[in-house]
Amino acid sequence: MEVKFQPFLLLLIIISSCSNNENNELLTECNFVGFKYYHGEQDQLGEMSKEYILIAFDTINSDNSIISLIQSKGYLDQNYEFKITEYDHYKYKQVVVKLNFERNCQEITEIISDIKQNSIVDYVHYTMDTDNCTNLIFEQIGNKCVNSYSDIFYVKVNDPNNLTDLNNTLQETNTVLDHQNQFMPEWFMLRADKNSNGDALQMANYFHETNLFEHSEPQIIKIPVE
């Protein structure tokens, strides 16, 4: 039997198809940001790693619960010997995990979004490839490293006695004021988690782009993966 579509019905089908395609594209949009601002210019941080991502968990979570979550994700390399790292005076445990094969940015964005849905996860970040695997005093810390960033970023206000712009931008972006520097009162440490309008690198860049602040800088970290 030959099926004939009326022109109006055919138009609706086409529009619906386009709408679904647009929604799928939005779901897989690459959210990687590979730069921070330095002296008003974009300072490149490296190419996105196609193999590794960084996950952070509040320290109240046990290592066993973290291991169970990682083992439940089929897109993670279950043979990779990851390390759960806990730092003094930092509220999160960090874990760099390896994907079971290289992925493009859209796929990694989807993986990050999936991991964020877990209640024990506080943030998930992209990592960047680097040839430098030394610490700040040039000691070798591994055979292979990636760069990433924590949930922290630093903002320097124009006038520490007038925090209207800071408070308004905090509310707008759903970021959190951690503390004001005791010795340099124009500097504030802020935090961004999975409930903020973007991760800490994206938010540091956004605060800079508002032109309301003198400086905005993410906390870049280097992590050995081999």
HELIX and SHEET records of a PDB file:
HELIX    1   1 PRO A    7  LEU A   27  1                                  21    
HELIX    2   2 ASP A   63  GLN A   71  1                                   9    
HELIX    3   3 CYS A  105  LYS A  116  1                                  12    
HELIX    4   4 THR A  164  THR A  173  1                                  10    
HELIX    5   5 ALA A  200  GLU A  209  1                                  10    
SHEET    1   A 2 PHE A  35  TYR A  38  0                                        
SHEET    2   A 2 GLU A  41  GLN A  44 -1                                        
SHEET    1   B 7 ILE A  84  GLU A  86  0                                        
SHEET    2   B 7 TYR A  92  LYS A  98 -1                                        
SHEET    3   B 7 MET A  48  ASP A  58 -1                                        
SHEET    4   B 7 VAL A 121  ASP A 129 -1                                        
SHEET    5   B 7 CYS A 145  LYS A 156 -1                                        
SHEET    6   B 7 TRP A 187  ARG A 191 -1                                        
SHEET    7   B 7 VAL A 176  GLN A 180 -1                                        
SHEET    1   C 6 ILE A  84  GLU A  86  0                                        
SHEET    2   C 6 TYR A  92  LYS A  98 -1                                        
SHEET    3   C 6 MET A  48  ASP A  58 -1                                        
SHEET    4   C 6 VAL A 121  ASP A 129 -1                                        
SHEET    5   C 6 CYS A 145  LYS A 156 -1                                        
SHEET    6   C 6 HIS A 215  PRO A 224 -1                                        
END                                                                             
